[in-house]
Amino acid sequence: MRMAAAAVMVLVMCCGALAADPPKVNVQPVTRTNTTVTGQPIAVPQNPDVIVSIATFPVGARLPEHQHPHPHYVYVLEGVLTVVNTETKKTFDVKAGDFVVEMQDTWHYGINNGTVPVKLLVIDQVPAGTPNNMKPKR
């Protein structure tokens, strides 16, 4: 018995605690939705390509007016982006930590009216082979 206890002591001293639990992963949901910011149902193309991008808007930068024909997901990493729906004239701000499913087939643009750059994580689901998910207004 003493020999077994001594062996356990040596193992603990050499290798650390035997039954130590690994650190737990902290998962905090950001949002859950099945509609865009304007209430449209999200319709994912069959067998889509997924395009993941980081977009950085310097202070004062503005995208041209455009539409997204397919699902366009945005998570704001830094700053505040103002989105302007040019069809309804409504605007809304998305700030660091916010997630939004942008409106589909609706003319709009994003602008950085703030004092710091805006950085976005953007995920698009498009039909296979489609180069991007932005249709500019002509």
N, C-alpha and C positions, 0 to 999 in steps of 0.2 A: 504494500500500500504506500509506504514511504517512497519507494522507488518511482511509482506512478506519479505521485504528487511532485516529486523532484523533476521528473521528465516534463510535466506540464509547466512547471515554473520556468524551466530552461526554454521551452517553446515560447512562452509568453514574453520572456526577456529578449529572446532573439527576434521574434517575428511580430511582436505586438499582440494585442488582444485577439483571441481566436474567434470570438463571436461578435466582433464589432460590426454594427450595421453601417452600410455605406450611406453617405449623405442623401437625403431625399430631394428629388427634383420638385421645384415649386412651379406649378403650372397655373397661370392666371388667365382665364378666358378674356379676350378683348371684346368680342361681340359674336353674335350668331344671327344670321339673317338668311332669308331666301328671296329678298327683293332688293332692288337698287334704292338709292337715296330718294328717288321720285316715286317709289312704290311699284315699279315694273318687276315682274317675276324674272329671276335669273335663269336664262336659257343657255346652258352650256352646249357648245357644238359637240357632235359625236366624235369620239377619239381625237380630242383637241391637242394641239401643240400648246405647251405652257411657256410663255415668255416672261422671264423675271428680269426687272431692270431697277437700277437706282437712278432717280432723276433729281438733279440739283438745280434749284431756281435761285440765282443771285438776287439780291435786293432789286426790286423793280422789274424783274423778268416776267414776261407774259407769254403764254402759248398762243398761237393763232386760234381763231374759232374753229372748232372741230366737233366730230361725233365719234363715238366708239360703237362699231357695229356688233361687238361681242363683249362678254363680261370683262370688266376692267376694275381690278381691286387695288386700293391704295391704302398703305399704312404710312402715317406721317412720322418720320424719325426725328426731324428737327424743324422748328419754325411753325409758321401759320400760313396756309395757302387759302386764298379766297377763290371760290369757284363761282362763276357767273353763268347762269342759264340764260342765254340770249333770247330764247323763245318766250319765257315767262317773265324775264327781267328780275328774277329772284337770285339772291346771292347767299352763300353760306361759307363759313370758315371751318377748316379742319386744322387742328393743332397737333403738336407732338403727342403721340400716344393714341390718336384717333385712327379709326379704320372706316373706310367708306367704300361701298360698291357704287361706282359712278353710274350716272344715267346712260342708257343706251339709245342710239339713234336720236339724240337730242343735241342741238347746237349749244355749245358752251365753251368756256375757256377758263384757265387757271392763271392767277397772278399773285406775285409776292408783293404785297403792300407793306410788309413789315420792315424791320431794321436789321434782320439777320437772314442768312440764306435759309431756304426751305429744302429739306432733303426727304424724298419719298422712296419707299419700297413699292414698286408697281408690279402687279401680276396680271397678265392677260391670258385668257383662254381663247384661242383662235382655231379655225379650221386648219388641218394639217397643211403646211406649206405657205400659209398666209404670212407675209413678212412683218406686219405690225397690226395694231388695232386702232389706228388713228386715221380718220377720213377728214381731211381739211376741207373747209368751205371754199368754194371757188368763186 
